[in-house]
Amino acid sequence: MPGPLFRRGKQEVSGKHRPLGPPRPAQRYKRTREALGATVLAARLRPGWSAPPPPAMALGAAPAAQLALLALLGTLLPGPGGAGISIHPSKAIIPRGDSLTVNCSNSCDQKSTFGLETVLIKEEVGRGDNWKVFQLHDVQEDIELFCYSNCHKEQTIASMNLTVYWFPEHVELAPLPLWQPVGEELNLSCLVSGGAPRAHLSVVLLRGEEELGRQPVGKGEPAKVMFTVQPRRKDHGTNFSCRWELDLRSQGLELFQNTSAPRKLQTYVLPSIDPHLEVPPIVEVGSRWPVNCTLDGLFPASDAKVYLVLGDQKLESNITYDGDSVLAKAWMEENEEGTHSLKCSVSLGENSRRTQENVTVYSFPLPTLTLSPPEVSEWTIVTVECVTRDGAVVKLNGTSAVPPGPRAQLKLNVSASDHRSNFSCSAALEIAGQVVHKHQTRELHVLYGPRLDQRDCPGNWTWQEGSEQTLKCEAQGNPIPKLNCSRKGDGASLPIGDLRPVRREVAGTYLCRATSARGRVTREVVLNVLHGQNILDFVIPVVAVTLILGALGTAGYVYNYQRKIQKYELQKARKAQEEAALKLNAQSTPP
């Protein structure tokens, strides 16, 4: 499986690059670096030691052409004072696990011993009278190399620093909190495993593609690099990641970099206020009523969770979102009397807001209204009584100046006018500071005999022949009586309740009979039909009577008018006499 891809400048380099391998075991080295360091330190302290100037060429392999060049350098580079040693290259940086070719050149003017001192596995790949070329294999870490020479009984040393670079094996952004409040500081950790040299290794925190900060990678495995950010509302759903950068451009190489897998940040805003709970303070046992719970200023509102709980029972809610607001609706039903707690909880992120209201569930049945008896004959005493539960008070229509209580009573002697009368009773009960009312009604039925009066069955009709008229005659009574109207003489029926043209043949005097189980009554009804000469015979007397009444009215008006004028003149004369008498009295009074 291919390794992760790394960027070299703008290029991508496979993670199988040999420098990425883990360090090899220490057993591969012939001696410890501490022992070598002690040997070199002793050599440097000897009188006459000096390091020759280093050559300026680093070799990573030893092909034939390079070996020839190193041999030529060994013959051309003289040592100071007839004795000296040099090492080439003077410094080098290679990928971990790679090889390096090192040249040791001796300038001694006589036969001498010289070579390369190192804890690494070395292989001599070329030599001359005053030079040797060594191949170092599988270099795993930074090390200082020494070329030594024993000339004229003196030892000289030349050293070089070999730097090994390798890419971090793993970079990761530590897990983010599930939810992060907007505006609160958030500490992010980038974890880097491996990588060298650390002096050239740094970590960049990214928000999307935006760089938020850069810090060097310290010691430790894995190394933890901390960043502090203050997430914004618009950072919700944004990816954050860590990128390591190994900058070897100052060493003649490139900028290497790689980015961790992103992690998505979820930000939220939960206001400090509590939800608003709308619920009636008192409800009746067995009834259903709506409950609303709202909260504004949420972000993102669609991720908010709303719970409505009555006592210990969670209610089924219908939740809707509008911008930064959430609304939960539910229906409540409780069959147990008492005070119950209703809670609304809105949760978002790692926090929640709660509010609570108390609901009093009561039982208050309708008052009992009785009529004894409910159906009676006319002029019978009826008892009307209303009763309610203890603690409530009733009011019965028709009663007054009665002390309030759970019972009220009324007695009356009923007549036909009381038939179908409604009696109402109102009961009131105070619950949790509120007054609840219940009402009950009953209808009274009075039994009475048939009645035919002028209002329901007029005794005289006069209509114009040919006009459309409806004859109305209705009998009253309980039970409802049967009505029959027949004309005297021939027994013809009177057409009651039908709209029809009036004909002269229906004129006459009719006898109407109303019959029921409670008796019978009769009434004469006269129907006049005006036609031809009959009209004049009817109109002339009516006009004459009208004229006579008009004349009498005019005479009365004139008489009253004259009386008012005489009365006014008399009052005026009397007032003048009084003023004259007052004036005379004023003149006769002495000064």
C-alpha positions in Angstrom: 0.0 0.0 0.0 1.6 3.3 -1.0 2.6 5.7 1.8 1.2 9.2 2.3 2.0 11.9 -0.2 4.3 14.7 0.9 4.8 18.0 -0.9 8.3 19.0 -1.9 7.8 22.6 -2.9 4.8 22.4 -5.3 5.5 18.7 -6.0 4.2 15.6 -4.2 6.6 13.0 -3.0 5.6 9.5 -2.0 5.8 8.6 1.7 7.9 5.5 0.7 10.9 7.7 0.5 13.7 6.0 2.5 14.2 8.8 5.0 10.7 8.0 6.4 11.7 4.6 7.8 12.1 4.3 11.5 15.6 4.4 13.0 17.6 1.2 12.9 18.7 -0.5 16.1 21.8 0.8 17.8 23.6 -2.6 17.5 24.5 -1.6 13.9 27.1 0.9 15.2 30.7 -0.4 16.1 31.2 1.8 19.0 29.3 4.5 20.9 29.5 8.1 20.0 30.5 9.0 23.6 33.7 6.9 23.2 34.5 8.5 19.9 33.9 12.0 21.3 36.4 11.3 24.0 39.1 10.2 21.5 38.6 13.3 19.3 38.6 15.6 22.3 42.0 14.2 23.4 43.4 14.7 19.9 42.3 18.3 19.7 44.0 19.1 23.0 47.4 18.1 21.6 49.8 21.0 20.7 50.1 21.9 17.0 46.6 20.6 16.0 44.8 22.6 13.4 41.8 21.9 11.2 42.4 22.4 7.5 39.8 24.4 5.5 36.9 22.2 4.4 36.2 21.5 0.8 32.8 22.7 -0.5 31.3 19.6 -2.1 29.0 16.9 -0.7 28.7 13.6 -2.3 25.9 11.1 -1.8 27.4 8.2 -3.9 30.8 7.0 -5.2 30.7 6.4 -8.9 34.0 6.2 -10.8 34.1 9.8 -11.9 33.5 11.0 -8.3 36.2 8.7 -6.9 38.6 10.1 -9.5 37.8 13.6 -8.5 38.3 12.8 -4.8 41.7 11.2 -5.6 42.7 14.4 -7.5 41.7 16.5 -4.5 43.8 14.3 -2.3 46.9 15.0 -4.4 46.3 18.7 -4.8 45.4 19.8 -1.3 48.6 20.4 0.7 48.6 20.4 4.5 49.9 23.3 6.5 53.5 23.0 7.9 54.1 19.8 5.9 51.5 17.9 8.0 47.7 18.0 7.9 44.4 16.2 7.2 41.3 17.4 5.5 37.8 16.0 5.1 35.4 16.4 2.2 32.6 17.4 2.3 32.9 19.8 5.2 29.2 19.4 5.9 26.3 17.4 4.4 22.6 16.7 4.9 21.1 13.5 3.6 17.8 11.6 3.9 17.8 9.1 6.7 18.9 5.6 5.7 20.9 7.0 2.7 24.6 6.7 2.0 27.4 9.2 1.9 30.9 9.2 0.3 33.6 10.9 2.5 37.2 11.7 1.4 40.1 12.0 3.9 43.2 13.7 2.4 46.6 13.6 4.1 49.3 16.3 3.4 52.0 14.6 5.4 55.4 14.7 3.6 56.4 11.2 4.8 54.7 7.9 5.2 52.0 8.2 7.8 48.8 6.5 9.0 45.4 8.3 8.4 41.8 7.3 8.0 38.1 8.0 9.0 36.9 7.6 12.6 33.2 7.0 13.0 30.7 4.7 14.7 29.0 4.1 11.4 29.6 1.2 9.2 32.2 2.3 6.7 33.5 0.8 3.5 36.8 2.0 1.9 36.0 2.4 -1.8 39.2 4.1 -3.1 42.7 5.1 -2.0 45.9 6.8 -3.0 49.2 7.7 -1.3 47.7 10.5 0.6 43.9 10.1 0.3 41.2 7.6 1.0 37.5 7.5 0.1 35.0 5.9 2.4 31.4 4.9 1.8 29.0 5.2 4.7 25.8 3.2 4.5 22.4 3.4 6.1 22.9 6.6 8.0 20.1 6.9 10.6 20.9 10.0 12.7 23.0 13.2 12.9 26.6 12.6 13.6 30.1 14.2 13.5 32.7 12.5 11.3 36.5 12.8 11.9 39.5 12.3 9.5 42.7 11.7 11.4 46.4 11.7 10.5 49.5 10.7 12.5 52.4 12.5 11.0 55.8 13.3 12.6 54.5 11.8 15.8 51.6 14.2 15.9 48.0 13.6 15.3 45.8 16.0 13.4 42.0 15.8 13.0 39.4 17.3 10.6 35.7 17.0 11.3 32.4 17.4 9.5 28.8 17.5 10.7 26.5 15.1 9.0 22.8 16.0 9.3 20.1 13.5 8.6 16.6 14.6 7.7 13.4 12.6 7.6 9.7 13.5 7.3 7.3 13.1 10.2 5.6 9.8 10.2 2.3 11.1 11.3 0.5 14.4 11.9 -2.9 14.7 13.5 -5.2 17.4 14.8 -6.4 16.3 18.2 -10.2 15.6 18.4 -12.3 18.7 18.6 -15.2 19.1 21.1 -18.5 17.9 19.7 -19.9 21.5 20.0 -18.0 24.7 20.6 -19.7 27.9 21.9 -19.2 30.9 19.6 -16.8 33.5 21.1 -15.2 31.2 23.7 -11.5 30.4 23.3 -10.7 27.0 22.0 -7.4 25.2 22.4 -6.3 23.1 19.5 -3.5 20.6 19.6 -1.4 19.4 16.6 0.4 16.1 17.3 3.5 15.4 15.2 5.3 12.0 15.4 8.9 11.9 14.1 10.6 14.3 11.7 14.1 15.9 11.7 15.9 18.2 12.0 13.4 19.7 14.5 15.1 23.1 14.1 13.7 23.3 10.6 10.3 21.6 11.4 7.2 23.7 12.1 3.4 23.2 12.3 0.7 25.4 10.7 -2.9 25.4 11.9 -5.3 25.7 9.0 -8.9 26.8 8.9 -9.9 25.5 5.5 -7.0 26.8 3.4 -6.5 29.8 5.7 -3.3 29.8 7.9 -4.2 30.8 11.5 -0.8 30.3 13.1 2.6 28.7 12.9 4.8 27.3 15.6 8.1 25.3 15.8 7.9 21.6 16.6 9.5 21.0 20.0 10.9 17.8 21.5 8.8 14.8 22.5 7.2 12.0 20.8 4.7 12.8 19.6 5.3 16.5 19.9 2.3 18.5 20.9 1.9 22.0 19.4 -0.9 24.2 20.9 -2.9 26.9 19.2 -5.7 29.0 20.6 -8.6 30.3 18.4 -11.9 32.0 19.1 -14.4 30.4 16.8 -17.0 32.5 15.0 -20.6 31.8 14.1 -19.6 31.4 10.4 -17.0 28.8 11.4 -19.8 26.3 12.0 -19.1 23.3 9.7 -15.6 24.5 8.8 -12.7 22.1 8.5 -9.6 22.6 10.7 -6.3 20.7 10.1 -2.6 20.7 10.9 0.2 20.9 8.3 3.9 20.2 9.1 6.5 22.0 7.1 10.2 20.8 6.9 12.0 23.8 5.4 15.4 22.8 4.1 15.8 25.5 1.5 18.6 27.0 3.6 20.4 23.7 3.2 20.1 23.7 -0.6 17.0 21.5 -0.6 13.3 22.2 -0.7 10.2 22.9 1.4 8.5 19.7 2.3 5.0 19.6 3.8 2.0 17.4 4.5 -1.5 18.1 6.0 -3.4 16.0 8.4 -6.9 14.7 7.9 -9.4 17.6 8.5 -11.8 17.8 11.5 -15.1 19.6 11.2 -15.9 22.2 13.9 -19.5 22.7 15.1 -20.2 26.0 16.7 -23.4 27.1 18.4 -25.1 30.0 20.2 -27.5 29.3 23.1 -28.9 32.5 24.6 -28.8 33.0 28.4 -32.6 33.4 28.7 -35.0 30.6 29.4 -37.6 29.3 27.0 -41.0 30.9 27.0 -43.7 28.4 28.0 -47.4 29.0 27.2 -49.8 26.9 29.2 -53.1 27.5 31.0 -52.6 27.7 34.8 -55.8 25.6 35.4 -57.3 22.8 33.3 -60.1 20.4 33.8 -59.7 16.7 34.3 -60.0 14.8 31.0 -59.7 17.9 28.8 -57.1 18.5 26.1 -55.3 21.8 25.8 -52.4 23.1 23.7 -48.9 23.9 25.0 -46.3 26.1 23.3 -42.6 26.4 24.1 -40.4 28.9 22.2 -36.9 30.2 22.4 -35.2 32.9 20.2 -31.6 33.6 19.4 -30.4 30.0 18.7 -27.7 29.0 16.2 -28.0 26.7 14.4 -31.7 26.5 15.5 -32.3 23.4 13.4 -29.9 21.4 15.7 -31.8 22.4 18.9 -33.7 19.7 20.7 -36.9 20.6 22.6 -38.5 18.4 25.2 -41.9 18.9 26.9 -42.5 16.9 30.0 -45.6 16.8 32.2 -44.7 15.3 35.5 -42.6 12.3 34.4 -44.3 11.9 31.1 -42.7 13.1 27.9 -45.1 14.7 25.5 -45.2 14.2 21.7 -44.2 17.5 20.2 -44.4 19.1 16.8 -41.2 21.2 16.4 -40.8 23.9 13.8 -37.8 26.2 13.1 -37.9 29.7 11.8 -34.5 31.5 11.4 -32.9 31.6 14.9 -36.1 30.5 16.7 -37.6 27.2 17.6 -41.2 26.4 18.5 -42.5 23.2 20.1 -46.3 22.5 20.2 -48.0 19.7 22.1 -51.4 18.6 23.4 -51.8 17.8 27.1 -54.3 15.6 28.8 -54.4 14.8 32.5 -56.9 12.7 34.4 -55.6 13.1 37.9 -56.5 16.2 40.0 -53.8 18.2 41.7 -50.9 20.5 40.8 -48.6 19.1 38.1 -45.2 20.4 36.9 -44.8 21.1 33.2 -41.2 21.5 32.0 -39.7 22.7 28.7 -36.1 22.0 27.9 -34.1 23.3 24.9 -30.8 21.7 24.3 -28.1 22.8 21.9 -24.4 21.8 21.9 -23.3 20.9 25.4 -25.8 23.1 27.2 -29.5 23.5 27.7 -32.1 26.0 29.0 -35.1 25.0 31.0 -38.3 26.6 32.3 -41.1 25.2 34.4 -44.8 26.1 35.1 -47.3 24.6 37.4 -50.6 23.4 36.1 -53.6 22.8 38.4 -55.9 20.0 37.2 -59.4 20.3 38.7 -62.7 18.4 38.6 -65.8 20.6 38.5 -68.9 18.9 37.1 -72.0 20.8 35.9 -74.5 21.8 38.6 -77.5 19.6 39.0 -80.7 21.5 38.0 -84.0 19.8 38.7 -87.7 20.8 38.0 -90.2 19.0 40.2 -92.2 18.0 38.3 -90.7 18.9 34.8 -94.2 18.8 33.2 -97.2 20.2 35.1 -100.7 21.4 34.6 -101.5 25.1 34.7 -101.7 26.6 38.2 -99.5 24.0 39.8 -96.6 24.7 42.2 -93.2 23.8 40.7 -90.0 23.5 42.7 -86.7 24.5 40.9 -83.5 23.4 42.6 -79.8 23.8 41.7 -77.0 21.9 43.5 -73.2 21.9 43.0 -70.1 20.5 44.7 -68.8 21.6 48.0 -66.7 24.7 47.9 -68.6 26.2 45.0 -71.6 28.6 45.0 -74.6 28.6 42.7 -77.0 31.3 41.4 -80.4 30.4 40.2 -82.2 32.8 37.9 -85.4 34.2 39.6 -83.9 34.2 43.1 -82.5 37.2 44.9 -81.1 38.1 48.3 -80.1 34.5 48.8 -76.9 33.7 50.7 -74.3 32.2 48.4 -73.8 28.4 48.8 -73.8 25.1 47.0 -77.6 24.9 46.9 -80.4 27.2 45.7 -84.2 26.7 45.4 -87.2 28.4 43.8 -91.0 27.7 44.0 -93.6 29.2 41.6 -97.2 28.7 40.6 -97.0 28.2 36.9 -99.4 29.4 34.2 -99.7 29.0 30.5 -97.3 31.9 30.0 -94.6 29.8 31.7 -94.8 27.0 29.1 -91.4 26.4 27.5 -89.7 28.7 30.0 -85.9 28.1 30.5 -84.5 28.0 34.0 -80.7 28.4 34.3 -78.3 27.7 37.1 -74.7 29.1 37.3 -72.1 27.5 39.6 -68.7 29.2 40.4 -65.6 27.7 41.9 -62.3 29.4 42.7 -59.2 27.4 41.7 -55.7 28.6 42.0 -56.8 32.2 42.2 -59.1 31.9 39.2 -62.9 31.6 39.1 -64.4 28.8 37.0 -68.1 28.9 35.9 -70.4 26.1 34.9 -73.9 26.5 33.6 -77.0 24.2 33.4 -80.5 24.9 31.9 -83.8 23.1 32.0 -87.1 23.8 30.1 -90.5 23.7 31.9 -93.5 22.3 30.1 -97.0 23.5 31.2 -100.2 21.6 30.2 -103.2 23.9 29.4 -106.3 23.9 27.2 -106.9 25.3 23.7 -106.9 29.0 23.1 -108.0 31.2 20.2 -107.3 34.9 20.8 -107.3 38.0 18.6 -103.5 37.9 18.2 -103.3 34.4 16.8 -106.7 34.3 15.1 -108.1 37.7 14.1 -112.0 37.8 14.0 -112.4 40.0 10.9 -110.6 40.2 7.5 -111.5 42.5 4.6 -109.7 41.9 1.4 -110.0 43.1 -2.2 -111.2 40.5 -4.7 -108.4 39.2 -6.8 -105.6 40.1 -4.4 -103.4 37.3 -3.1 -103.7 36.8 0.7 -102.9 34.2 3.3 -105.5 33.5 6.0 -103.9 33.0 9.4 -105.5 31.4 12.4 -103.6 29.5 15.0 -104.7 27.8 18.2 -102.5 27.8 21.3 -102.4 25.0 23.9 -100.3 22.1 25.3 -100.9 19.6 23.9 -101.3 21.4 20.6 -105.0 21.5 19.7 -106.5 20.5 16.4 -108.1 23.5 14.5 -111.1 23.4 12.2 -112.9 26.4 10.6 -116.3 25.9 8.7 -118.7 28.5 7.3 -122.1 28.9 8.9 -124.8 27.7 6.6 -123.0 25.5 4.1 -120.1 24.2 6.3 -117.5 25.2 3.7 -113.9 25.1 5.1 -111.8 28.2 5.6 -108.6 28.0 3.6 -106.1 28.6 6.4 -102.4 29.0 5.7 -102.5 29.0 1.8 -101.5 31.9 -0.4 -104.1 32.3 -3.0 -106.2 34.9 -5.0 -109.2 36.1 -3.0 -112.6 35.3 -4.5 -116.0 36.7 -3.5 -117.3 33.1 -3.0 -115.2 32.7 0.2 -116.8 35.6 1.9 -118.9 34.8 5.0 -118.9 34.0 8.7 -116.8 31.1 9.8 -116.9 29.2 13.1 -113.4 28.0 14.2 -113.1 25.2 16.8 -109.8 24.3 18.6 -109.9 20.8 20.3 -107.4 18.9 22.5 -107.4 16.5 25.4 -107.7 19.4 27.7 -110.9 20.9 26.2 -112.4 22.8 23.3 -112.9 26.6 22.3 -114.7 28.3 19.4 -114.4 31.6 17.7 -116.2 33.4 14.9 -114.2 34.7 12.0 -115.8 37.1 9.4 -114.3 37.3 5.9 -115.3 40.3 3.7 -114.4 40.4 0.0 -114.7 43.8 -1.7 -115.9 43.9 -5.3 -117.8 46.4 -7.6 -120.8 48.2 -5.8 -119.8 46.4 -2.7 -116.7 48.6 -2.6 -118.8 51.8 -2.7 -121.0 50.5 0.0 -118.0 49.9 2.1 -115.9 52.9 1.2 -118.6 55.6 1.6 -119.3 55.0 5.2 -115.6 54.8 5.9 -115.0 58.2 4.2 -118.0 59.8 6.0 -116.7 58.6 9.3 -113.2 59.9 8.4 -114.6 63.4 7.5 -116.6 63.6 10.7 -113.6 62.7 12.8 -111.5 65.2 10.9 -114.0 68.0 11.5 -114.2 67.3 15.2 -110.4 67.3 15.4 -110.2 70.7 13.7 -112.8 72.2 15.9 -111.0 71.0 19.0 -107.7 72.4 17.8 -109.2 75.9 17.2 -110.9 75.8 20.6 -107.7 75.0 22.4 -105.7 77.6 20.5 -108.2 80.4 21.5 -108.1 79.3 25.1 -104.3 79.5 25.1 -104.4 83.1 23.7 -106.9 84.3 26.3 -104.8 82.8 29.1 -101.7 84.6 27.8 -103.5 88.0 27.6 -104.8 87.5 31.2 -101.3 86.8 32.5 -99.9 89.8 30.7 -102.5 92.2 32.2 -102.0 90.9 35.7 -98.2 91.4 35.4 -98.7 95.0 34.3 -100.9 95.7 37.3 -98.2 94.3 39.7 -95.5 96.5 38.1 -97.7 99.7 38.5 -98.4 98.9 42.2 -94.7 98.5 42.9 -93.9 101.8 41.2 -96.5 103.7 43.2 -95.2 102.3 46.5 -91.7 103.5 45.6 -92.9 107.1 45.1 -94.8 107.4 48.4 -91.9 106.3 50.6 -90.2 109.3 52.4 -86.5 109.8 52.0 
